[in-house]
Amino acid sequence: MRRWLKVIVFVLILFLLIYLGLVVESIIAKPKILPLTYVKRGGTAVVITGAAARIVQEAALLEHLDKTGWLANVCFISGTSSGALNTVMLNAVLENKISWEQYNSLLFGLNNDDIYIKAGKSLPVNNEPYHDLLTRIVNDSLGYKKIGDLPFNSSMSISDVDLFPPFSKTYRLSNIKINAESNPEFNLVDVLMASTAIPVIFPPIRFKESFGLPNSAFMDGGLGEDHIPYTAVLQFEKFRNYGVDTLIIVSRKSDINPELKNELLNLGNNDSRISGRLSYRIENLARNSFIKSMRVLQQKYPELAKRTYVFIPDFPEDFALLNFSNLRKQYMVCANWAESHKPVPLNQFLAESAQEEKTHK
């Protein structure tokens, strides 16, 4: 009995040491980018958040920005999760490889079967159809096989699944050397599969060629620090040694639909523990988390903040996060909203949000 007790104590101590090691690694790994003042500035950076099936909202916003001249001088694009998909498609549109009308047609033709296959009540779902879809569009139609094939400076965020929140490490994979992990040879479909792998729901991805990344599985770039992936913009500014003139943050309607729990149940989740594991990601989808991140940007990087604009739709309709079968209506609602709105300066956005918070107290 005492022998087993010693074994149990040893295992607990070992687990504690590993845990403390992860804490230290997490602290060390967090990017510390000091605010810099650039004499020279130029170009527009675009940051695109994750949206799952609300990807079409961000596509509608990007289309409006493009057609109204906001994207005339794009120098950098950063995306996470479905924002990584829109990063690739924005590259293609700006390069004239595809039109907005053609892209919208692709989105409108999607249904859930094009993204995943449910195997009874088990999770994660089988997302092989999604891999095939990306291969046909990104590789075969657009001709983008590696990150380096993207014509515009771009970055896509992924998270190390072996380090669960709050210790998940974020990697920002770019087609230029903005950081240690970036390499233009990364397989683009693999990066997209990893960046859009929603925790628990979609399986994590391992790279066949990791180019120096840990031997880990990777998933949703919004799981860690990059639910708003603007850190890559800071890295880009430091890399080229001059700042961007304008930063536009594009996001979907950011409230939490109470039907999300039912969506998870339909996918097979009947375990409250799984809902707990998803709580980090769900929290990141909430509007208050978005505002919190924007306040950090405002406080730590005031020079960039005063050049930052926020473009987030606000309409009464709610759309499911995990239903890919009704994207046309979602697009129309968001596009109609965009016609009468334009990006809001970040400082104004935060001031209005603070006033709104006081009103609702």
Secondary structure as UniProt FT lines:
FT   HELIX           2..29
FT   STRAND          44..48
FT   HELIX           52..54
FT   HELIX           55..67
FT   TURN            68..73
FT   STRAND          74..80
FT   HELIX           82..94
FT   TURN            95..96
FT   HELIX           100..108
FT   HELIX           112..114
FT   TURN            120..121
FT   HELIX           128..134
FT   HELIX           135..141
FT   HELIX           147..149
FT   STRAND          154..160
FT   TURN            161..162
FT   TURN            165..166
FT   STRAND          170..174
FT   TURN            180..181
FT   TURN            184..185
FT   HELIX           188..195
FT   TURN            199..201
FT   TURN            211..212
FT   STRAND          218..220
FT   HELIX           221..223
FT   TURN            224..227
FT   HELIX           231..240
FT   STRAND          246..250
FT   TURN            258..259
FT   HELIX           260..267
FT   HELIX           272..277
FT   HELIX           279..285
FT   HELIX           287..300
FT   HELIX           302..305
FT   TURN            306..307
FT   STRAND          308..311
FT   HELIX           327..339
FT   STRAND          344..345
FT   HELIX           346..359
//
